[in-house]
Amino acid sequence: MTDRITRSSPWGPLAVADAHLHFFSHHFFTTLISSAASQKPGLTLEAAGAHLGWQLPPHEPEKLAEIWVHELNRHGVFASALIASVPGDEGSVASAVRAYPDRFFAYAMINPRALTDGLPAAFSDVRVACLFPAMHGYSVQDECVRPVFEWAQSQKRAVFVHCGVLSVGIRKKLGLSSPFDMRFSNPIDLHAVALRYPEVPVIVPHFGAGYFRESLMLADQCSNIYLDTSSSNHWMRYQPGPVTLREVFRHALDVAGPKRLLFGTDSSFFPRGWHHTIFEDQAKALYEIGTSEADARAIFGENLVRILAA
């Protein structure tokens, strides 16, 4: 990652790495369609693609990775996470990263309740294990989660824990139910776990997705907590009184500092591709509150590389 592509920004050319990009592989789609059989009998991959208006991915994850490389080049993004967004799809992101090791970091969703003998073998190529407690119905403090953090500690990896409101857009668009349990969504549940594994970077996406105050409390108490800035951050609607992105960044910088914020877009599908307006909105907000060029470089790329490229 030495020859970094740069994109324009209010500070001038900026090396950008995206910490939150979903890799909707062919295996992801076939798994989703299979799991939807009871709700949507007869739903096919082609019918889902037509209903969504999305470009379906090629069978080979390496070819989808190539599409993303061209897309990120077009926008001046030098690296990104690739998130395998269903359990069991870690092989797709592993293949993508092997094809383009200087461009991608493999993230993979895992359901610790389904583990019987440690993490799958394909996790040897994964940099970040992604936990979705509300989706899979467990507390991050449960004993079943321990092997994930033990793996991260021993392999010098990171753990991503989705907190707050969880809305899976593709399920909603296809008319599929999302029986998630928000009892397991509070970032405060991470406190004891993060303290137990102080060398493991723990990433909380979307500023806590509605649990912003709790995420800041957690980050203040645990120096290994990182906040991912991704998505349009619609959770701001839940805050008391009008809240702007500028205020969110100001508070996050006051508590966590610039070295523990990870820029992300939550990009996922084509033809939309890389969600450049997320970058533009966040860059504008940070610039308007007086963020220095050095801190912008950290947030928009350096922090992600520092914690994952070692």
SULZIJO-V10736 format. One record per pair of residues at least 24 apart in sequence whose ideal C-beta (glycine too) atoms are under 6 Angstrom apart, sorted by the first residue. I is the first residue (numbers start at 0). J is the second residue. D is the distance in whole Angstrom. If there is no record, write none. Layout:
I&J&D, I&J&D
This chain:
0&78&6, 0&101&5, 3&77&4, 4&75&5, 4&77&4, 5&75&6, 6&75&3, 8&282&5, 9&282&6, 9&286&4, 10&292&4, 10&295&5, 13&299&6, 14&77&6, 14&300&5, 15&76&5, 15&299&5, 15&300&5, 16&78&4, 16&300&4, 16&303&5, 17&76&6, 17&79&4, 17&263&6, 17&264&5, 18&80&5, 18&227&5, 18&261&4, 18&263&4, 18&303&5, 19&227&5, 19&229&4, 19&263&3, 19&265&5, 20&79&5, 20&80&5, 20&266&5, 21&82&5, 21&84&5, 21&267&4, 22&81&4, 22&82&6, 22&83&6, 22&92&5, 23&267&6, 23&268&6, 24&56&6, 24&60&5, 24&63&6, 24&91&4, 25&56&5, 25&58&5, 26&88&5, 26&91&5, 27&84&6, 27&85&5, 27&88&5, 30&85&5, 35&175&5, 38&175&6, 51&172&6, 53&268&5, 54&269&4, 54&270&6, 60&91&4, 60&94&4, 60&95&5, 61&94&6, 61&98&4, 64&95&4, 64&98&5, 64&99&5, 68&99&6, 68&102&6, 70&272&5, 70&273&5, 74&273&5, 74&275&6, 78&102&6, 80&104&5, 80&106&5, 81&105&6, 82&106&4, 83&107&4, 83&108&6, 84&108&6, 86&110&5, 89&121&4, 89&122&6, 89&125&6, 90&121&5, 93&121&5, 93&124&4, 96&124&6, 104&307&5, 110&135&4, 111&143&4, 111&144&5, 111&147&6, 112&137&5, 112&143&5, 117&146&6, 118&150&5, 126&156&6, 126&307&5, 127&157&5, 127&159&5, 128&158&5, 129&159&4, 130&160&5, 131&161&5, 132&183&4, 133&165&5, 133&179&4, 133&180&5, 133&181&6, 133&183&5, 133&184&5, 134&179&5, 136&180&5, 138&183&5, 138&188&6, 139&188&5, 139&189&6, 139&192&6, 140&188&6, 148&196&5, 151&199&5, 152&196&5, 152&199&5, 157&200&4, 158&199&6, 158&201&5, 159&202&4, 160&189&6, 161&204&6, 162&186&4, 162&203&6, 162&207&5, 162&210&6, 163&207&5, 163&208&3, 163&209&4, 163&210&5, 164&208&5, 164&209&5, 164&234&6, 186&210&5, 186&213&5, 186&214&5, 186&217&5, 187&213&5, 189&217&6, 190&217&6, 193&221&4, 193&223&6, 193&224&6, 197&223&6, 200&225&6, 200&306&5, 202&227&5, 204&229&6, 205&229&6, 205&230&5, 208&234&5, 209&234&4, 209&237&5, 215&254&4, 218&254&6, 218&255&4, 219&254&5, 225&259&5, 225&261&5, 226&251&6, 226&255&6, 226&260&6, 227&261&5, 227&263&5, 228&262&5, 228&263&6, 228&281&6, 229&263&3, 229&264&6, 229&265&4, 230&265&4, 244&284&4, 245&284&5, 245&287&6, 245&288&5, 248&284&5, 248&285&6, 249&288&5, 257&294&4, 257&297&5, 257&298&6, 258&297&6, 260&298&5, 261&302&6, 261&303&5, 262&298&5, 262&299&5
